[in-house]
Amino acid sequence: MLTVREPTLEAIPTEPGKSPFRIKGVAWIDTLARHSELPGGCSAVASLLPTPAHRAYYEQSFLPSGWYDVLPMLFCDAAAARVMGLSLEDSLRQGTRRHAHRVLSGIYRSFVRVLVPSAVAWAIPRLASNYYDFGSVTTERVSVQHVRGTVRGIPEVLAEWYAVTSLEFVLVALELCGCVRPSLDWTTGLAPGEQRPTSREGFALTDLDFDIRWVGTREA
């Protein structure tokens, strides 16, 4: 099990907006909406960002369908966690769960109600990958209560953050499906003998392997 580490300028030295790893603007808009609910709102978060360039990037107007650098979001979420007085991991988990409940009670409500849990666990990591212009996701149904998968080619500095913000969403979906004790475990690292690029523009790449399990489903 990984722990989400605080981002540093040494680990992420690129100027905001200049990295090759991008996320849909709607994700930035959702992040700002979540931060606006904190004490002091987005201004409090902006005041804790490490450089004026990070503050300017955070305060720009984002278009839902546009593509934007994802790496500054790590610094923004870390600043929001400090405003909340929480660890980065706990803050991300809380924010992801709130967002998941909001989304899955809205446009995707019928999705989690109609599909069996294994289909939900199989599909949601793939759906989440549509928010990013990097990484490729594969999922495999191992049994009626077990799905595993891999996200290939994501920046190492982003892997733990990705695991919480993208995959934690699955746990909420499974809970809404009526599953008992859904769990999610992940590990990172390239498989031995991998013959493909292991870095991109100076950023080390890795794979994220995950296992999703639950008990007490409608399929049992």
N, C-alpha and C positions, 0 to 999 in steps of 0.2 A: 504494500500500500504506500502511495506517495503522499508527501505533504507539500502543499502549495507554498513555494518560497517567494519572498519579496523580490520584485525586480530591482535591478541596479543598472546604473548608467554604464558600468563596466561590462555587464553582460549584454546590454542592449544599447550600443553606442550610436546607432544610426539616428539621424534627425527625424523627428516625427513626420510621417508622410513619405519617407524615402525607402522604407523596407519593401521587399518583394512579396510580403505576406499580407493579404487584404481580406477584409470582412465586409459584408453588406451594410449599407448605411442604416438599415432598420435596426441592426444590433446596437449601433452607436446611439440611436434615438431611444431605444429601450433602456440603455445604460444611463443616459442623461435623465430619463423619466424617473428611474429608480433613485438616482443621486439627488434629484430635486426634492425628494421626500425626507431627506436627512436634515438634522439640525444645521441651519445655515445654508442648506441647499447646495446647488452646484458651485456657488461662490466659495463655500467652505472647502470643497474638494479641490477647486482650482488653486486655492491659496497654498495647498500642500504639494502641488506638482513640482518636479525637480528643476525645471528650466522654464524660461519665458516661452520657448518654442512649444513645450508640452502644453502650457496653458492656452496658447493661441490655437493649437490644434483641437484641444478639448472644447473651446468656446466657439468654434466655427459652426455654421449651419450644415447639417447633414441631410442628404437626400436619401429617402428610403431605398431606392433602387441603385444608388451609387456604390462604388467600391472604395474603401478607405483602409489605410494602414491599421492593422490590428494590434501591433506591439505597443503603441501608446496606451491602449486600453488597460494593459497590465498596471501601469503607473497610476492610471485614474482609479482603478478598482482598489489598488493598495492605499491610495489617499482616502477613498471613501471608507475603507475599513478602519483607518485611524480616526476618522470623524466619528465612527460608530463605537470606537473603543473595542473592536474585535480583531481577531487574527484575520489575515487575508482569506484563509480557507473557510473559516466560519462565515465571514461576510459573503463570500461567493456562494456558499451553499444556501444561505438564507435568501439571497437575491435570486438565485436560480429557481428555488422552490416557489417563491412568490410569482415569478414570471411564468413558470410552468403551470401553476394553478390558474393564472389569468388566461393563458393561451388555451389550455385544455378544457376550460369551462366555456370557451367562446367558439371560435371557428373550427377547432378540432374536437369538439365535444363528442360528436357522433363517431369520430375516428376511434377513440378509446373505448366507446361503448359497444361498437359493432364488432371490432376485431378481437380475436382471442389474444391473450397476453403474449404468447410467443411471437405472434405477428407484430404486435406493438413493439416489443423489444428488438425484433429484427429490423423494423422499418425506421424507428425514430433516429438512431445514429446516422442512418443514410440521409434522412431528411435534414438533420442538423448540418451535414457536410455541405449542403447547398448554400449555407451562409458564408463559406470560405472559398477562396480561389486557389487553395493549395490543399494537399493531402487527398488521399483516396481511401474510402471506407469499404470494407467487406464485412458482412455478418453471416453467421452460420447458426442454424437451429440445431443444437446438440440433442435436446430432448424437449418434452413439453414444458419443462420448467428450467431450461438452461439455454441461453444464447451467448455465443462468444463472437468476438470480432477483432479487427485490427484497423487502425488508422495509420496509413503509411505516408512517410515523407512530411512530417510536421517539424517545425523548428523546436529544437530541444528546450529552449528557454520558454516555450509556450505550452509544452506538453501537459504539465500539471494543471495549469489554468484551463486548458482545453478539456481535460478529463472532467473537471468539476462543472464547468459552464455548459458543456454539451451533453455529457453522459449522465450527470445527476438528474437531468430532465427525465430520463427514462424511469427512474425510481418513482417519481410522482405519477407518471402515466400508469405504471404497474399498480400503484396503490389505488388509483381511480378505477382500475380494472377489477379490483377486489382481491388482489394478491396479498398473501400473508408473508411478512418478513422479506420483501425484495432486497437484494444486496447487489452491490457493484464493486468489483475489484479490478484494478488495472496495474500494469507494469509497463515500463518503457525499455527500449533497446532494440538494436537491429539483430536479426537472426544471423547466426554464424554463416559466413560464406556469402552474404548478400552481395550481389554484383550490380549495384546501382549507385547513383550519386549519394554521398553522405554529407554534403554541405551545399549551401546555396548562398552566393554573395556574402560569404564569410560566416554564415550561421550554420552550425551543425544541425543535421536532420536526424530524426529518430522515428521509431514506430511506437504506437501506443496500443497494447493488447488489453482487451477487457473481457471480463466474464460477468454476465448478468444471470442471477438465479433468484428463484422465488418458490413459495409453496402455497398450497391451497387455492389453486386457480380453477376457473370454470372448465378447464381441459382435464382436470384430474378425474 
